[in-house]
């Protein structure tokens, strides 16, 4: 299972893992197929699910954090 940790512009640290068998690294036949990743942080109650390209492991930290931040709901109080 592939896991990445990124920090967004708001300073939240997100831990992301690929869902299911679709991770390109876990399933070489998945090349070219999008991957759903689940990202969590302490200030957001539910995981954020983001669909990314199959080479998401090579995406820059800033780019990945930006996609997650755009998909995330407002932080809980």
N, C-alpha and C positions, 0 to 999 in steps of 0.2 A: 504494500500500500504506500502510495506517495503522499507525503505530508509536507506542506510549506507553511511558514509563518511570515506574515508581512505586517507592516505598520502603515495605517492610512494617514491622511493629512490631519485628521482630528486627534491623532495620537493613539488610536485604538489598535491593539495588537490582535490580529486575526490568525487563527490556525485553520488551515484548509486541507481537506483530504478528498481524494477522488472517490466518487460513489460507485459501488458495485464493481463489476468486472470490466467496465468500459475504459479504465485507465490505460493509456497507450503503453506505459511501461509494464503493466501486468498482462497485457494482451496485445502482442505485436500485430495481430490481425486487425486491430482497431485503428491503425494508421489512417489518417484522413477523416476520422469520425470525431465529432464533438464529444466533449467529456463534461459531465455535471460534477461540480465540486461543492462540498458542503463546508461553509466557513463559520466559525464561532468566535465570539468575543464576550467578555464578561458583561458589557453594557447593553447587549442586545439579547432579549429573552430567547428567541428562536434562531436556529441556524439559518444562514443565508445561503440559498442554492443559486449558483451561477453556472451558466453554460459557457464553456470556453473551448478554444481550439485544442486539438489533440496534442499539440506541443506546448501545453500550458506550463509545463515544468521549466521551459526556457523563457517564458514571459518575464519581463522585468518586474521587480518588486513593486515599483511605482505604478506600472500599468495594471497589474493584478489588483493592487490595493484600490485603485481608482474604480475598477469594475465592481468590486465588492461594495465599496462605499455607495456607489450609485444604486445598487440593488438592495441595500440594507434599509430597514425601517428606522424610524426615529428611536434613539436610545431610550431605554427605560429610566425612570427617575429613581 
